[in-house]
Amino acid sequence: MISKHSLLFLLFTVLTAACTLPEPAAITPTTPDAPTRTENGLQPDTPPATGLPLGMPTLIFHNGTLLTMDPDRPGAQAIAIQKDTILAVGSDDEILALAVESTRIIDLGGATMMPGFNDAHSHLLTDSFAGFPDQNAAFAEALRLGYTSISELFTDQGRLDNFIARAELGDLPLRVNVYLPLNYAFDRFGDWYRAYIPGHEYSPFLRIAGVKLYVDNGEYGKKFLSAPYSDNPGYYGEVYWSQDELNAIVQEAHQAGYQIAAHTMGDAAHDLILNAYEKALDGEGNEAYHHRIEHVMILRHDQLERMRAMGIIASVQLSFFHADWRDEFETTLGPDRVLWVGRWRDLLDAGVPVIGSTDAPYGYGTVRSPLKAVYQAVTREGEGEAAPANWMLSQTLRVEEALDLLTLQAAYGTFQDPVKGSLSPGKLADLVILSANPLSIEPRELLNTDVWLTLVGGQTMYCAQGQEYLCP
């Protein structure tokens, strides 16, 4: 079965691989109607108003290769920005015709532009600042690597207070979605999250996204399995909830209108959370809630089908399950169950909603390059010299698919695809300029591709040395 991602990006690749883009049809820049906001607060806010008359851009980039990540218009040459919002995307002639005397015009010189990267599951700013001395240094590194949005998956009260204070001062340089933890291992944190409103935005840079819970232990040989470990007969792993307990806490958060992000590793843990989601949804679809499963590490065929049928989002880490993980899974799971690990290809092909991330700094101690994560999703090559196994190679993604998961689909994961995730009129001007086109180079060259500019809300947040001519 061919997924919607695959179909969209067959067109995407054809249009963007050529050096000379076909002349696009004429466009008329428009401001989209504001999305309807539901009572549970989960729908995104209206794109920010600029206060400028329609058709008067403050900034134009032209003469470039734009990977828009917009399936309605995958490729373009130029973009017009009106303060913090994208006004129009199209050919050089179309966009330059919108310029007025006050418009700043920047020639991309053939460089590649795409939406800023969005890490859908990270701990960049809440986990000892990802190896940096302070939060500002972690922010700076994330911006240097091209991130314009992140989701922080363990934001306790102290961290939340810090984010709120910074947001109120206008001091957050990229967009942060926070998830409030319900437990960590066997420690339970109660219903403290109910003091907050799901979907509430403290500023355009800070939003309460949902709640996070841990179902099982993710350490080596401790993931909760439905059958004993191959190298530890009689042992099934460690789980933090009974089915009844998990049902109750999921139901409470669900009824309060919260999106739920559940960390599961083993297939038995996956059964527990799928059962809890099914009970909470009670026959209703997941579209209004976007409940997620984090990691989706060990997944049986029947569970994949349940995720598809319910529309449960698979939050996967593109930098995981490469060659360096081979020994662990082949040893602990054996030759049959190892085929259940890291099934990114199967998830996409089955039509399960998938969003991408790195879980940084887990496993690496620092912020993880999104382009390196794309490379590892495409090749399953690790840090060492180990070769990927065939079961790993059968689950690789294409470059365009991996980019989609780290942009438009990651925005979908937080209900924000109407306002970010692609270079489309009416969306936020969050974008990056790259030193090479990821779609026209060999995958290994992704490791040598630099970010030259990171723009958040139309403002320069990172400018590479020597590329100042590109930076407004």
GITA-V599350 format. One record per helix or strand of 2 or more residues. SS is the DSSP state (H for helix, E for strand). FROM is the first residue (numbers start at 1). LEN is the number of residues. If there is no record, write none. Layout:
[[SS/FROM/LEN] [SS/FROM/LEN]]
//
This chain:
[[H/4/14] [E/59/4] [E/65/3] [E/75/2] [E/78/5] [E/85/6] [H/92/5] [E/104/4] [E/112/4] [E/117/6] [H/128/4] [H/135/10] [E/147/6] [H/157/12] [E/175/7] [E/183/2] [E/187/2] [H/192/4] [E/201/3] [E/206/9] [H/243/13] [E/259/5] [H/267/15] [E/292/3] [H/301/10] [E/313/5] [H/323/18] [H/344/7] [E/354/4] [H/370/10] [H/390/4] [H/399/7] [H/408/5] [E/431/4] [H/443/6] [E/451/6] [E/459/5] [H/468/3]]
//
